Amino acid sequence: MIVVTGAAGFIGSNIVAALNAGGRKDVVAVDYFLPAAVPAGLANNPAYLDSLAAVRRIGTDELKGWLAANASAVDAVIHMGACSDTAQTDEAFMMACNFEYTRMIWEFCAAAGRPLVYASSAATYGDGSAGYDDKIDPRVFKPLNLYGLSKQRFDLWALEQAKAPPRWAGVKFFNVYGPRESHKGRMASVAFHSYNQIRRTAHVELFKSHRPDYPDGGQKRDFIHVDDAAAAVLHLLETPASAAAPNGLYNVGTGTARTFADLAKAVFVAMKFAPNISYIPMPPDIRDKYQYFTQADVARLRQSGFVRPMLSIEAGAKKYVEWLNRQGGRA
């Protein structure tokens, strides 16, 4: 069986879908499945799993005991469960979710000899002034928010461990968009928000730039469709550790930075609307912690044997819009 945490969330549910598409139905889905039990900042949508195959659903708080009782049946763990709220300010909560829980899973995989892929984040790179290279010492990076800091702290801890899973990878996701993200609310992708704004008003609002070196809408990110992100995770899980594909940290992005305006325009085109964009002030609570540019260095991922071509934002927006249309606008 393959254990997937965060299975009722965005990337986790799409990984379950990718596993199913590859013929694996022996998935143990881990998440908060009782609405009253979901802590603030850990929103999910268990309905995402209703059309997918999983042999069992396990509550997040039950996982440690379940792993101890079922170690011999577990083939691997894909750990996507996390608090990904970049505006979260409760350090104890963030570290419990993103460090301590991940350490528990790491220690199980190390002791049981099972592969582990866990979610790190491009937020670990901070403002980008030190670059986006997953091959250099991550201690040089300065995350801009508590979310990024919690992910970096675990990355640094993992790299120091003498006892590790036989195959492990911490994946630094860049800006992922695509199906099954509506539960994220404010934190959902610009592609999702653009689609819904266009449906309502034939118009999109994007954040103004608060830096003179970037025009409004000219802030750049490495936008990756969730299907490509899920494929990269499964590739790293299934590829044995080697000189070409060592254990460690891996960027998961396209390797190309595009503007938010480009992405919004791609959604307009996919929906067959003329682009109509205006700009609003960025919320003060994120203004000083905002990444204006991200671009994954994906040389290490490619060297590991991941040759799948990444979708451009034009192709990705078209695929996403078609999916949203089939869902009646619900992601």
Secondary structure in CASP SS format (residue, H / E / C, confidence):
PFRMAT SS
TARGET T0000
AUTHOR 0000-0000-0000
METHOD secondary structure of the structure
MODEL  1
M C 1.00
I E 1.00
V E 1.00
V E 1.00
T E 1.00
G C 1.00
A C 1.00
A C 1.00
G C 1.00
F H 1.00
I H 1.00
G H 1.00
S H 1.00
N H 1.00
I H 1.00
V H 1.00
A H 1.00
A H 1.00
L H 1.00
N H 1.00
A H 1.00
G C 1.00
G C 1.00
R C 1.00
K C 1.00
D C 1.00
V E 1.00
V E 1.00
A E 1.00
V E 1.00
D E 1.00
Y C 1.00
F C 1.00
L C 1.00
P H 1.00
A H 1.00
A H 1.00
V C 1.00
P C 1.00
A C 1.00
G C 1.00
L C 1.00
A C 1.00
N C 1.00
N C 1.00
P H 1.00
A H 1.00
Y H 1.00
L H 1.00
D H 1.00
S H 1.00
L C 1.00
A C 1.00
A C 1.00
V C 1.00
R E 1.00
R E 1.00
I E 1.00
G E 1.00
T H 1.00
D H 1.00
E H 1.00
L H 1.00
K H 1.00
G H 1.00
W H 1.00
L H 1.00
A H 1.00
A H 1.00
N C 1.00
A H 1.00
S H 1.00
A H 1.00
V C 1.00
D C 1.00
A E 1.00
V E 1.00
I E 1.00
H E 1.00
M C 1.00
G C 1.00
A C 1.00
C C 1.00
S C 1.00
D C 1.00
T C 1.00
A C 1.00
Q C 1.00
T C 1.00
D C 1.00
E H 1.00
A H 1.00
F H 1.00
M H 1.00
M H 1.00
A H 1.00
C H 1.00
N H 1.00
F H 1.00
E H 1.00
Y H 1.00
T H 1.00
R H 1.00
M H 1.00
I H 1.00
W H 1.00
E H 1.00
F H 1.00
C H 1.00
A H 1.00
A H 1.00
A H 1.00
G C 1.00
R C 1.00
P C 1.00
L E 1.00
V E 1.00
Y E 1.00
A E 1.00
S C 1.00
S C 1.00
A H 1.00
A H 1.00
T H 1.00
Y H 1.00
G C 1.00
D C 1.00
G C 1.00
S C 1.00
A C 1.00
G C 1.00
Y C 1.00
D C 1.00
D C 1.00
K C 1.00
I C 1.00
D C 1.00
P H 1.00
R H 1.00
V H 1.00
F C 1.00
K C 1.00
P C 1.00
L C 1.00
N C 1.00
L H 1.00
Y H 1.00
G H 1.00
L H 1.00
S H 1.00
K H 1.00
Q H 1.00
R H 1.00
F H 1.00
D H 1.00
L H 1.00
W H 1.00
A H 1.00
L H 1.00
E C 1.00
Q C 1.00
A C 1.00
K C 1.00
A C 1.00
P C 1.00
P C 1.00
R C 1.00
W E 1.00
A E 1.00
G E 1.00
V E 1.00
K E 1.00
F E 1.00
F C 1.00
N E 1.00
V E 1.00
Y E 1.00
G C 1.00
P C 1.00
R C 1.00
E C 1.00
S H 1.00
H H 1.00
K H 1.00
G H 1.00
R H 1.00
M H 1.00
A C 1.00
S C 1.00
V H 1.00
A H 1.00
F H 1.00
H H 1.00
S H 1.00
Y H 1.00
N H 1.00
Q H 1.00
I H 1.00
R H 1.00
R H 1.00
T H 1.00
A C 1.00
H C 1.00
V E 1.00
E E 1.00
L E 1.00
F E 1.00
K C 1.00
S C 1.00
H C 1.00
R C 1.00
P C 1.00
D C 1.00
Y C 1.00
P C 1.00
D C 1.00
G C 1.00
G C 1.00
Q C 1.00
K E 1.00
R E 1.00
D C 1.00
F E 1.00
I E 1.00
H E 1.00
V H 1.00
D H 1.00
D H 1.00
A H 1.00
A H 1.00
A H 1.00
A H 1.00
V H 1.00
L H 1.00
H H 1.00
L H 1.00
L H 1.00
E H 1.00
T C 1.00
P C 1.00
A C 1.00
S C 1.00
A C 1.00
A C 1.00
A C 1.00
P C 1.00
N C 1.00
G E 1.00
L E 1.00
Y E 1.00
N E 1.00
V E 1.00
G C 1.00
T C 1.00
G C 1.00
T C 1.00
A C 1.00
R E 1.00
T E 1.00
F H 1.00
A H 1.00
D H 1.00
L H 1.00
A H 1.00
K H 1.00
A H 1.00
V H 1.00
F H 1.00
V H 1.00
A H 1.00
M C 1.00
K C 1.00
F C 1.00
A C 1.00
P C 1.00
N C 1.00
I E 1.00
S E 1.00
Y E 1.00
I E 1.00
P C 1.00
M C 1.00
P C 1.00
P H 1.00
D H 1.00
I H 1.00
R H 1.00
D C 1.00
K C 1.00
Y C 1.00
Q C 1.00
Y C 1.00
F E 1.00
T C 1.00
Q C 1.00
A C 1.00
D C 1.00
V C 1.00
A H 1.00
R H 1.00
L H 1.00
R H 1.00
Q H 1.00
S C 1.00
G C 1.00
F C 1.00
V C 1.00
R C 1.00
P C 1.00
M C 1.00
L C 1.00
S C 1.00
I H 1.00
E H 1.00
A H 1.00
G H 1.00
A H 1.00
K H 1.00
K H 1.00
Y H 1.00
V H 1.00
E H 1.00
W H 1.00
L H 1.00
N H 1.00
R H 1.00
Q C 1.00
G C 1.00
G C 1.00
R C 1.00
A C 1.00
END
